[in-house]
Amino acid sequence: MDNQLTIRKEETQVASSLGVFSSMQKFEEAARMSKALATSTLVPKEYQNNISNCMIAIDTAQRLNISPFATMQNLYIVNGRPSWSSQFIISAINKCHRFSEPLKFKIEGEGNGLRCYAYTKDLNGNELRGPLITMEMAKIEGWLNKNGSKWKTMPQVMIQYRAASFFGRLHCPDILMGVYTDDENVEREPATIVDISVEDSVNKEIEEKGNSKQIDIEEKNDNKAVSNEAHTVEKPKDQQPHQTKIEEGPAF
């Protein structure tokens, strides 16, 4: 009995990890829900009339055990990449039930000496700290000078957001699912998609390698002639075409 419960629990965990793609039934149910959400004017524009995006949002919501609408409100597309809002990351960490206390921040210094790290305690009371974020780091990484960056206007807010993001990727990466925050993706280079067709690839290879080796056409023809001669078999005389001989009669 215990073995059966263990097997069922493992199957449930596997199905949960696959989300809407765990079975055809769940996929069809998610497709119907996505169609309904795509017609709503309350969801962000990235999801309106876009069933595929809605299905991804539903899948993400099921994995995190939150509302699909909450996922849509906090999952943005920035520079071609999906991005969480920083507030959502803090909220998700606080609601994951893996820590005994809400996420806290230790802020020290001011101006260029401002530094911060996020911390909390696990269920056994052990303190967990995230990486230290400093203004010097922000300067070296180029976060300060990116277009749209808010590091210069609200450094204390941004340094806490970044500390929360780093804490999440270190101590609970499965919650963030490898997705960066919208602020981080603003500071990253835009995603690029290179579409190379088969024809373009072949033409490029011909252009690069077409003149790399000389071909001796005359030599190849000679070889072909030799090959043809080698395969030519002379027919025996008794197999030559029969010719009818007509004898002329006496002249009158």
C-alpha positions as CSV (number, residue, x, y, z in Angstrom):
1,M,0.0,0.0,0.0
2,D,2.8,2.4,0.9
3,N,4.6,1.6,-2.4
4,Q,1.4,2.4,-4.4
5,L,1.1,5.8,-2.6
6,T,4.7,6.5,-3.2
7,I,4.4,5.7,-6.9
8,R,1.3,7.8,-7.2
9,K,3.0,10.7,-5.5
10,E,5.9,10.5,-7.9
11,E,3.6,10.4,-10.9
12,T,1.8,13.4,-9.6
13,Q,5.1,15.3,-9.2
14,V,6.2,14.4,-12.7
15,A,2.8,15.5,-14.1
16,S,3.0,18.8,-12.1
17,S,6.5,19.4,-13.5
18,L,5.2,19.0,-17.0
19,G,2.3,21.4,-16.5
20,V,-0.2,21.5,-19.3
21,F,2.0,19.3,-21.4
22,S,1.7,16.3,-19.1
23,S,-1.2,14.8,-21.0
24,M,-3.4,15.5,-24.0
25,Q,-6.4,16.1,-21.7
26,K,-4.6,18.9,-19.8
27,F,-3.3,20.3,-23.1
28,E,-6.9,20.5,-24.5
29,E,-8.2,22.0,-21.3
30,A,-5.4,24.7,-21.3
31,A,-6.2,25.4,-25.0
32,R,-9.8,26.1,-24.2
33,M,-8.9,28.4,-21.3
34,S,-6.3,30.2,-23.4
35,K,-8.9,30.9,-26.1
36,A,-11.2,32.5,-23.5
37,L,-8.4,34.6,-21.9
38,A,-7.1,35.7,-25.3
39,T,-10.5,37.4,-26.0
40,S,-10.3,39.5,-22.8
41,T,-9.4,43.1,-22.8
42,L,-8.2,43.0,-19.2
43,V,-5.1,41.0,-19.9
44,P,-1.9,42.7,-21.2
45,K,-1.6,43.3,-24.9
46,E,1.0,40.5,-25.2
47,Y,-1.8,38.0,-24.5
48,Q,-4.7,39.6,-26.3
49,N,-5.7,37.5,-29.4
50,N,-2.6,35.4,-28.7
51,I,-3.7,31.9,-27.6
52,S,-0.1,30.6,-27.6
53,N,1.1,33.2,-25.1
54,C,-2.0,32.6,-22.9
55,M,-1.2,28.9,-22.9
56,I,2.4,29.5,-21.7
57,A,1.0,31.8,-19.0
58,I,-1.4,29.1,-17.8
59,D,1.5,26.5,-17.8
60,T,3.7,28.9,-15.8
61,A,0.8,29.6,-13.3
62,Q,0.2,25.9,-12.7
63,R,3.9,25.3,-12.0
64,L,4.0,28.1,-9.5
65,N,0.5,27.4,-8.1
66,I,-0.8,30.9,-8.8
67,S,-3.5,32.5,-10.8
68,P,-3.0,32.7,-14.6
69,F,-4.2,36.3,-14.5
70,A,-1.5,37.1,-11.9
71,T,1.1,35.5,-14.2
72,M,0.0,37.6,-17.1
73,Q,0.1,40.8,-15.0
74,N,3.7,40.1,-14.0
75,L,5.3,38.4,-17.0
76,Y,6.5,41.0,-19.5
77,I,8.3,40.9,-22.8
78,V,11.4,43.1,-22.7
79,N,13.9,43.2,-25.5
80,G,12.4,40.0,-26.9
81,R,12.7,38.1,-23.6
82,P,10.1,37.1,-21.0
83,S,10.7,39.0,-17.8
84,W,9.3,38.9,-14.3
85,S,8.5,42.1,-12.4
86,S,10.7,42.6,-9.4
87,Q,7.7,42.9,-7.1
88,F,6.5,39.5,-8.3
89,I,9.8,37.8,-7.4
90,I,9.7,39.2,-3.9
91,S,6.1,38.0,-3.5
92,A,6.8,34.6,-4.9
93,I,9.7,34.0,-2.6
94,N,7.6,35.1,0.4
95,K,4.7,32.7,-0.6
96,C,6.8,29.6,-1.4
97,H,6.7,28.3,2.2
98,R,10.3,27.4,2.1
99,F,11.4,30.1,4.5
100,S,10.3,30.9,8.0
101,E,10.4,34.7,7.5
102,P,9.7,37.1,4.7
103,L,12.6,38.3,2.6
104,K,14.5,41.2,4.2
105,F,17.2,43.6,3.0
106,K,20.3,44.9,4.7
107,I,21.2,48.3,3.2
108,E,24.5,50.1,4.1
109,G,26.3,53.2,2.9
110,E,25.0,55.9,0.6
111,G,25.8,57.3,-2.8
112,N,28.5,55.3,-4.7
113,G,29.1,53.4,-1.5
114,L,25.6,52.0,-1.3
115,R,25.4,48.2,-0.9
116,C,22.7,45.7,-0.1
117,Y,21.9,42.0,0.3
118,A,18.7,40.1,0.8
119,Y,18.3,37.6,3.6
120,T,15.8,35.4,5.4
121,K,15.8,32.2,7.5
122,D,15.0,28.6,6.4
123,L,12.5,26.4,8.2
124,N,15.3,25.3,10.6
125,G,16.1,28.9,11.6
126,N,19.4,29.1,9.6
127,E,20.0,32.5,8.0
128,L,20.3,32.5,4.3
129,R,21.9,35.4,2.5
130,G,22.0,36.4,-1.1
131,P,24.9,37.9,-3.0
132,L,26.0,41.4,-2.0
133,I,25.0,44.1,-4.6
134,T,26.9,47.4,-4.6
135,M,26.8,50.5,-6.7
136,E,30.4,49.8,-7.8
137,M,29.1,46.5,-9.2
138,A,26.3,48.4,-11.0
139,K,28.8,50.7,-12.5
140,I,31.2,48.0,-13.6
141,E,28.4,45.9,-15.1
142,G,27.1,48.9,-17.0
143,W,23.7,49.0,-15.3
144,L,23.8,52.7,-14.6
145,N,24.3,53.8,-18.2
146,K,21.6,51.7,-20.0
147,N,18.7,53.5,-21.7
148,G,15.6,53.2,-19.5
149,S,17.6,52.3,-16.4
150,K,16.4,53.7,-13.1
151,W,19.6,53.2,-11.1
152,K,20.5,56.9,-11.2
153,T,17.0,58.2,-10.2
154,M,16.1,55.5,-7.5
155,P,19.2,53.6,-6.5
156,Q,17.9,52.3,-3.2
157,V,14.8,50.7,-4.8
158,M,16.9,49.2,-7.7
159,I,19.5,47.8,-5.4
160,Q,16.9,46.0,-3.3
161,Y,15.2,44.7,-6.5
162,R,18.5,43.3,-7.8
163,A,19.4,41.8,-4.4
164,A,16.0,40.0,-4.4
165,S,16.6,38.7,-7.9
166,F,20.0,37.4,-7.1
167,F,18.7,35.8,-3.9
168,G,16.0,34.0,-5.8
169,R,18.4,32.6,-8.5
170,L,20.7,31.4,-5.7
171,H,18.3,29.8,-3.2
172,C,15.1,29.1,-5.2
173,P,15.9,29.1,-8.9
174,D,12.9,26.9,-9.7
175,I,10.6,29.7,-8.7
176,L,12.2,32.2,-11.2
177,M,12.3,29.4,-13.8
178,G,15.4,31.0,-15.4
179,V,13.6,34.2,-16.2
180,Y,15.2,37.5,-15.4
181,T,13.5,40.6,-14.1
182,D,12.2,43.3,-16.4
183,D,14.8,45.7,-15.1
184,E,17.6,43.3,-15.8
185,N,16.4,42.7,-19.4
186,V,16.3,46.4,-20.0
187,E,20.0,46.5,-19.2
188,R,20.8,43.5,-21.4
189,E,21.3,43.6,-25.1
190,P,18.1,42.9,-27.2
191,A,17.6,39.3,-28.2
192,T,18.3,38.7,-31.9
193,I,16.9,35.9,-34.1
194,V,19.0,35.0,-37.1
195,D,16.9,33.4,-39.8
196,I,19.1,31.6,-42.4
197,S,17.3,29.7,-45.1
198,V,18.7,26.6,-46.7
199,E,19.2,28.4,-50.0
200,D,21.2,31.2,-48.3
201,S,23.3,28.6,-46.5
202,V,24.1,26.7,-49.7
203,N,24.9,29.9,-51.6
204,K,27.2,31.0,-48.8
205,E,29.0,27.7,-48.8
206,I,29.4,27.9,-52.6
207,E,30.8,31.4,-52.3
208,E,33.3,30.4,-49.6
209,K,34.4,27.1,-51.0
210,G,33.6,27.3,-54.7
211,N,37.1,28.5,-55.7
212,S,39.1,26.6,-53.0
213,K,39.9,23.6,-55.2
214,Q,40.8,23.6,-58.9
215,I,39.1,20.9,-61.1
216,D,41.0,19.4,-64.0
217,I,38.1,18.9,-66.4
218,E,40.3,17.5,-69.3
219,E,41.8,14.9,-67.0
220,K,38.3,13.8,-65.9
221,N,37.2,13.5,-69.6
222,D,40.2,11.3,-70.4
223,N,39.5,9.1,-67.5
224,K,35.9,8.8,-68.7
225,A,37.1,7.9,-72.2
226,V,39.4,5.2,-70.8
227,S,36.6,3.9,-68.6
228,N,34.3,3.6,-71.7
229,E,37.0,1.8,-73.7
230,A,37.5,-0.6,-70.9
231,H,33.8,-1.5,-70.9
232,T,33.6,-1.9,-74.7
233,V,33.4,-5.6,-75.7
234,E,33.9,-6.6,-79.4
235,K,31.2,-8.9,-80.6
236,P,32.4,-12.2,-82.0
237,K,32.3,-12.6,-85.8
238,D,29.5,-15.2,-85.7
239,Q,27.4,-12.5,-84.0
240,Q,28.0,-9.9,-86.7
241,P,24.8,-8.8,-88.5
242,H,23.9,-11.2,-91.3
243,Q,24.2,-9.7,-94.8
244,T,22.3,-11.3,-97.8
245,K,24.4,-11.7,-101.0
246,I,22.5,-11.3,-104.3
247,E,24.1,-12.9,-107.3
248,E,23.7,-11.2,-110.6
249,G,22.3,-13.3,-113.5
250,P,23.7,-13.4,-117.1
251,A,23.4,-10.3,-119.1
252,F,21.1,-10.5,-122.2
